Amino acid sequence: MLTALFADVHGNLAALQACLRHAEERGAGRLVFLGDLVGYGPDPAETIDLIASLGGAVVIKGNHDEAIEVEPKLRDLNDAAYAVIVWTRQALSADQRRFLSCLPLIVAEQDRCFVHASANRPGKWEYVLDGAAALRSMQAAGVPYVFSGHVHDQVLYFKTPAGKTATFRPLPGSPTPVPRRRGWLAIVGSVGQPRDGNPAAAYALFDDLAESITFFRVPYDHRATASRIRAARLPELFAERLERGH
């Protein structure tokens, strides 16, 4: 089965819709959302409603989702991100806030683990930025495949025969073999706010039968979403990030 993996949607409805269409066209049979449904973007309510309507989807809690239910100032959020959280709280209904609060931090299955940040103490929101952090997450998960977001990048980590961790930068649209015997951690990129200089939305498709993963970039009208951020009077920084892709 093809599993579509989405992370860091951040209230960007147009980017999410574009990625969902793209995944559907390629035959995705399962949908997984790896946290941070809200934050930064102008459409948190619509984003939650769409994801909640997708029956059977796995949905994980991210740090911005958690910040809706706890005092963000106690978390590692800067002033601009905090301002969006305050605005988002007011934009969401009680049911939408409840949906976020009920999300799990991690979902482990027989051969795979879904988590927003690291499977090593997932509620601490550790960034997996190097091989050492990737190895901690893989060891904590104890399964062949770990899928996560949080970093707003697309990268693969894997265990080498020597027991070390190596890094691979995938080519978008090109399937990458990921044999389960080795051990992999895939950071699938950000749907709603990429930060690599490319404004196109990012997601990945995992094929468990072929033991391969394909990373994608999906263009959408990011300038229209940036205009919606400005219309909502959210921090200008987040509109500019969509326009620049970083």
N, C-alpha and C positions, 0 to 999 in steps of 0.2 A: 504493500500500500504506500502511496505517496502521502507524506505528511508535510503540510505547509507550516513553516515556523516564522512567526511574526514577533518582533520585540519593539519596545519603545515607540509605540504609536503616538503617544503624547498629544492626544486630542486633535489629531490631524485627520479629519474624516476623509478628505479627498484622497490623500495618500493611501489610507487603509482601503478604500473602495477600489482604487487602482490595483493594489496588490491582491485583493481578493479575486477580482476579475482575472488577473493574470494567472493565479493559482488554479482557479476553476477551469480555465481554458487548457491547462496542462494536466488536468485529471486528478487534482489533489482530492484524496478521500478523507483526510483528517486535518483539522485545524488546531494549532497550538499557539497561544499568546503568552509570551514570556515576560510579561510585566510592563509597568509604566504605561497603562492605558491613557492616563491623563498627565497634565503638566505641560507647560509651554504653549500648547495649541489652543485654537479658538472654539473647538467643538467637543468638549468633554462629554456632555450629556448625550449627544448623538452618537459619539463613538462607543460609549458604554451600552447604549440601547442596541446598536448594531451587533456588537460582540455578544451581548446577552441573548440575542435572538438566534444565534448560531448553535443549534442543538448539538450536543455531543462534543463541543470544543473543549479543550483543556485551557484553562485560563489561570495564570500565575500572578501573584501580587508583586509589584515593584515598589521601590522606595517612594516614588511620587504618589502611588496609590495609597500606601500606608500613611503618608503625610496628610491625607484628607481626614483621617480619623484620629491622628495624634497631633500634638503641637509641633509644627515644622521647625520652629526655632531650636528644638532639642535635637534636631537631626542635621545632617551635613548638607544644608541647602543654603545657597547664597541669597542675598536680598531680592534679586530679580525673580528667582525661582520661588521664593517664599510669597512674593506678591501674586504670582499666578496661582499658587495653591489657595490663597485667601479668596481670590476671584472665583476659582473653580468650585470651592465649597459652596459659594452662594449660587453658582450656576446649576448645581446638581440637586435633584430631588432626594428625599429621604430614602426612597427605594434604590436610587443609583448609588448613594453613599453606602447603603447596606450591602449592595452587590460588591463593592470594592472591599469592604471590611471583612467579608466572608471568604475572600480568595485565599488559597493556600500559598505558603512561601515556596513550597517545593512539591513536586509530584514525581515519585519514583516508580518505575515499572520494571519488568523483568530484565530488560537489556538497555534501558535508557532512563535518563533523569532530566526533568525540566525545571529550571530555576532561573530567576532573574539575574542574580549576581553570581555568587559562588556557592556551590553545594557545601562548602566548609563554612558553617555558621551563616546560613543564608540571610538571617535577619540583621546581620552586621553590614551587609551591602558592600562587601569587598569587591574592588575592581580587579578583574582578571586581565592584567596588562602585560604579563610575561609568563615564561614557562614555569617558574616556581609557583605562581598563583594558580596557573592552570593545573599543575600537578596536585596541589592541595585540594582543588575542587574535584578532580577525577578520583583521587584516593578516597575522599569523603563519600562520593557517590557510589563507588564500588561497582559500577556497571560499564559496559563498553562505550556507551555514548552519553555525553552530557551536552545539553543544548541550553544556551543562555544568551542574555542581552547585556544591558547596562552600560556597555562600553561604546555603543553607537558606531561600531566598526564591523567589518566582516573579516574573520580570521579563523583559521583552524590550528589547534594544538594537537599533537599526538605523541604517544610514547614510542620511543625508538627501541630496537632490540637490546641496546645497551642499558635500558632502564631510564634514560633521560627524556626530556620533553623538547620536541622540536616545533617550529612554527612554520605555517604554510599560508601564503596569501593567495586565495583562490581567484581564478579568472571568471568574472560574471558570465553566466550562461553556459559554462563548460562543466560537465559532471566530474566530480572528484571522487575516486575510489576511497572508501573508508572501511576497510575490512575489520570486522568486529574483534578479531583476535588481537589487534594492536592496542586499541583504546584511544578515544577521540573526545575533544571538547570543541564544539563549534559555537562561535559567537556570530549570530546571524545578521547583525546590522540593524539599523533603525529604520522603521517604516516612516516615522513622522518627523525626524530631525537628524538626517545624516550629517556627519562631521568630517568627511574626507575630501571636501572640495567638489563633490558631485551632488547636486540637489535632488537627484532621482531617488525615489523610495527604495528601501532595501528589504529583502526577505530571502528565505531559502526553502528548498524542497528536499526532503530526505526520503530516499527510496530504500526501505529496509530489505527488500528482496534482492535488489542489485547491489546492496551495500555501497551506496554512493550518495553524495549530497551535491546539489547545484545551488549556487548563490546567484541571485538576480538583482538587477537594478531596473526599476520601473518608473519611467517619466510620468509626471502628472503636472497639473497647473499649480506649481508651487508659488508662483507670484500671486495668484488669487488667494491662496491661504495666507500668505504674508499680508495681503491687504485686509483680510478678516482679522488678523491679529491686531493690526493698527486700528481697525474700526472698533474693536473691543477695548481699546486703550490699554492693552497689555504692553509690557516692556518692549521697546523698539529692538532690543538685542535679538529677540526671538524671531522677529520678522526678517531681520537682516541675515540671521543664520540660515533660514530657509532659502533666501535668495542667493547666498554665497555657497551653501552646502557645507558650511563649517562654522 
